[in-house]
Amino acid sequence: QARLVESGGGSVQAGGSLKLSCVASGYPSSTYCLGWFRQAPGKQREGVAGVGSSIYYSDSVKGRFTVYQDNAKSTLYLQMNSLRPEDTAMYYCVATTSCVTLRASVEAGSTLEAFSYWGQGTQVTVSS
């Protein structure tokens, strides 16, 4: 069974940067795609960025966030620059074999309706 552990969250002022990490284990990396989602209080979980055969982002973070994996594909990173108060949320790492659905969810900034594994989340708070 897949296990995902996120870290790197914290509190920053608007305009600052944070780098999130997700250590993934217990699944065949060649068949899974990884991504980042976030959920603000009172809102639905939404796609942020993902990695499959290509890299993709939601419009809300494009140009500010960068997602990448290490060579072993065991760790997924999210470099977040130019942070805004509206980026405040719990950030979750996800692994799924539904790579097409993952990409559609991320690019639409919507929820992921597919069988998937999730981490416990890491909180990001951006103050103005």
C-alpha positions in Angstrom: 0.0 0.0 0.0 1.3 3.5 -0.9 2.5 5.7 1.9 2.9 9.5 1.3 4.4 11.8 3.9 4.4 15.6 3.3 6.6 18.2 5.0 7.8 21.7 4.5 4.7 23.7 5.4 4.8 26.8 7.5 3.9 30.5 7.9 5.3 33.1 5.6 4.4 36.7 4.5 3.0 37.5 1.1 5.7 37.4 -1.5 7.7 34.7 0.3 8.6 31.2 -0.6 8.2 27.7 0.7 9.3 24.3 -0.6 7.1 21.3 0.2 8.3 17.7 0.0 6.4 14.4 -0.3 8.2 11.1 0.3 6.4 8.3 -1.4 6.8 4.6 -0.9 5.1 1.2 -1.1 3.9 1.4 -4.7 5.2 0.8 -8.2 6.4 4.2 -9.2 6.3 3.4 -13.0 2.5 3.0 -12.9 1.5 5.9 -10.6 1.3 9.6 -11.2 1.9 12.1 -8.3 0.4 15.5 -7.6 -0.3 18.2 -5.1 -3.7 19.3 -4.0 -4.8 21.9 -1.5 -7.8 22.6 0.7 -8.7 25.9 2.3 -11.2 26.0 5.2 -14.8 25.8 3.9 -13.6 25.0 0.4 -13.3 21.9 -1.7 -10.0 20.2 -2.3 -8.4 21.5 -5.5 -5.6 20.4 -7.8 -2.4 22.5 -7.8 0.3 20.6 -9.8 1.1 17.1 -11.1 3.7 15.0 -12.7 3.0 12.2 -15.2 4.3 12.0 -18.7 4.5 15.7 -18.5 4.2 18.4 -15.8 1.0 20.5 -15.4 -0.4 23.2 -13.1 -3.7 24.9 -12.2 -4.0 28.4 -13.6 -4.0 29.8 -10.1 -0.4 28.8 -9.5 1.1 28.7 -13.0 4.3 30.8 -13.1 4.7 30.9 -9.3 4.9 27.2 -8.3 7.2 24.5 -9.7 6.7 20.8 -9.2 9.4 18.2 -9.7 10.6 14.7 -8.6 13.9 13.4 -7.7 15.6 10.9 -10.0 14.4 7.9 -8.1 10.8 9.3 -8.3 10.5 8.6 -4.6 10.1 12.3 -3.6 7.9 14.9 -5.0 8.6 18.6 -4.4 6.6 21.8 -4.8 8.6 25.0 -4.9 6.2 27.8 -4.1 7.3 31.4 -4.9 5.5 34.7 -4.8 3.0 33.3 -2.2 -0.3 35.1 -1.7 -2.8 35.0 1.2 -5.2 33.0 -1.1 -2.6 30.2 -1.2 -3.3 29.5 2.5 -4.5 25.9 2.7 -3.6 22.4 3.8 -1.5 20.9 1.0 -1.8 17.2 0.2 0.3 14.9 -1.9 -1.6 12.3 -4.0 -0.6 9.1 -5.9 -2.9 7.6 -8.4 -2.9 5.3 -11.5 -5.7 7.5 -13.0 -3.1 9.8 -14.6 -5.5 11.3 -17.1 -8.0 12.1 -14.4 -5.3 13.6 -12.2 -4.2 15.9 -15.0 -7.8 17.0 -15.8 -8.4 17.7 -12.1 -5.2 19.7 -11.7 -5.7 21.8 -14.8 -9.3 22.5 -13.8 -8.3 23.2 -10.2 -11.0 20.8 -9.1 -11.3 17.7 -6.9 -9.9 14.3 -7.9 -12.6 11.7 -8.5 -10.5 8.6 -8.8 -9.0 5.9 -6.5 -5.9 7.4 -5.0 -3.6 7.5 -2.0 -3.2 10.7 0.0 -0.8 12.0 2.6 -1.8 13.6 5.9 -1.2 17.1 4.6 1.0 20.0 5.5 -0.3 23.5 6.4 0.7 26.6 4.5 -0.3 30.0 5.9 0.4 33.2 4.0 -0.1 36.5 5.8 -0.6 39.8 4.1 
